[in-house]
């Protein structure tokens, strides 16, 4: 077994640079007592952060602090390279972190070979310490388990999963009627996740809306939009384009998204055309024109005689939760008004437009 050179050996068994987390310390801090057997699944290597009882024997990369175990490690790595079947490692899970009970060398071998995940048998210990983070974690896990989903939905406010449960119940009744057969709650939940939740979250993620909402997740925005559209049905004073892309009936949205593949989902964007009328101090007019015409959003520019000096045709992009006024104001006050020589601006949004090719 000569696939490791001396540099690799040094890297594997070099000086300790960090420490693994102690399972017992984390378990005590989180008051993690209730347990659930999660079966066997693939676990990302990056989420394995500690060990049960042996955190002083390995460094932060699961490299043994003693070099005597190297032949064993090399044998495991050779078996992995050859694609041989190895038994799953054993892990404890506390929230999103995993701790090795058995299989330290398999974890190290997987790291050295650049593997992203490893097969593991998991026992999860649920945190009970009275913190907001733990309450949110318990809620999302309870919802995921009741729905029989493999993925978790990340909400940042308490007591909100009831809205998602209601959506699943409504969808369950719809499926029972449409398909003329009985759909269990978990079966309806899986269909809801694939045909309603994922399409809308994909639209939200592609739109980049979450960047405007610090501390929130794409799932938070899913909750906000879906509750607004499908549960409350309240009229909006802005962002009316959302009603065209996301109908106010959940099943109508499902039917609409069924026409697309994931790669074809429409963007949650809308183009705004606006005319900007500008008064400019005479001696600065040419410089202002040059700077404005260089802006990507400016599609046309006209110098005119009369009470107005310049007319711009501008096209802006907004997401469907923003108002036209908000986006136009940001552009005029951020890109036009600060220019030296600009004395005043006025914006006009066209109503009915007819354009010849």
Rosetta blueprint (number, residue, H / E / L):
1 X L
2 X L
3 X L
4 X L
5 X L
6 X H
7 X H
8 X H
9 X H
10 X H
11 X H
12 X H
13 X L
14 X L
15 X L
16 X L
17 X L
18 X L
19 X E
20 X L
21 X E
22 X E
23 X H
24 X H
25 X H
26 X H
27 X H
28 X H
29 X H
30 X H
31 X L
32 X L
33 X L
34 X E
35 X E
36 X E
37 X E
38 X E
39 X E
40 X E
41 X E
42 X E
43 X E
44 X E
45 X H
46 X H
47 X H
48 X E
49 X E
50 X E
51 X E
52 X L
53 X L
54 X L
55 X L
56 X L
57 X L
58 X E
59 X E
60 X L
61 X L
62 X L
63 X L
64 X E
65 X L
66 X L
67 X H
68 X H
69 X H
70 X H
71 X H
72 X H
73 X H
74 X H
75 X H
76 X H
77 X H
78 X H
79 X H
80 X H
81 X H
82 X L
83 X L
84 X L
85 X L
86 X L
87 X L
88 X L
89 X E
90 X E
91 X E
92 X E
93 X E
94 X E
95 X L
96 X L
97 X E
98 X E
99 X E
100 X E
101 X E
102 X E
103 X L
104 X H
105 X H
106 X H
107 X H
108 X H
109 X H
110 X H
111 X H
112 X H
113 X L
114 X L
115 X L
116 X L
117 X E
118 X E
119 X E
120 X E
121 X E
122 X E
123 X E
124 X E
125 X E
126 X E
127 X L
128 X L
129 X L
130 X L
131 X L
132 X H
133 X H
134 X H
135 X H
136 X H
137 X H
138 X H
139 X H
140 X H
141 X H
142 X H
143 X H
144 X H
145 X H
146 X H
147 X H
148 X L
149 X L
150 X L
151 X L
152 X L
153 X L
154 X L
155 X L
156 X L
157 X L
158 X L
159 X L
160 X L
161 X H
162 X H
163 X H
164 X H
165 X H
166 X H
167 X H
168 X H
169 X H
170 X H
171 X H
172 X H
173 X H
174 X H
175 X H
176 X H
177 X H
178 X H
179 X H
180 X L
181 X L
182 X L
183 X L
184 X L
185 X H
186 X H
187 X H
188 X H
189 X H
190 X H
191 X H
192 X H
193 X H
194 X H
195 X H
196 X H
197 X H
198 X H
199 X H
200 X H
201 X H
202 X H
203 X H
204 X H
205 X H
206 X H
207 X H
208 X L
209 X H
210 X H
211 X H
212 X H
213 X L
214 X L
215 X L
216 X L
217 X L
218 X H
219 X H
220 X H
221 X H
222 X H
223 X H
224 X H
225 X H
226 X H
227 X H
228 X H
229 X H
230 X H
231 X H
232 X H
233 X L
234 X L
235 X L
236 X L
237 X L
238 X L
239 X L
240 X L
241 X H
242 X H
243 X H
244 X H
245 X H
246 X L
247 X L
248 X L
249 X L
250 X H
251 X H
252 X H
253 X H
254 X H
255 X H
256 X H
257 X H
258 X L
259 X L
260 X L
261 X L
262 X H
263 X H
264 X H
265 X L
266 X L
267 X L
268 X L
269 X E
270 X E
271 X E
272 X E
273 X E
274 X E
275 X E
276 X E
277 X E
278 X E
279 X E
280 X E
281 X L
282 X H
283 X H
284 X H
285 X H
286 X H
287 X H
288 X H
289 X H
290 X H
291 X H
292 X H
293 X H
294 X L
295 X L
296 X L
297 X L
298 X E
299 X E
300 X E
301 X E
302 X E
303 X E
304 X L
305 X L
306 X L
307 X L
308 X L
309 X L
310 X E
311 X E
312 X E
313 X E
314 X E
315 X E
316 X E
317 X E
318 X E
319 X E
320 X L
321 X L
322 X L
323 X L
324 X H
325 X H
326 X H
327 X H
328 X H
329 X H
330 X H
331 X H
332 X H
333 X H
334 X H
335 X H
336 X H
337 X L
338 X L
339 X L
340 X L
341 X L
342 X E
343 X E
344 X E
345 X E
346 X E
347 X E
348 X E
349 X E
350 X L
351 X L
352 X L
353 X L
354 X L
355 X L
356 X L
357 X L
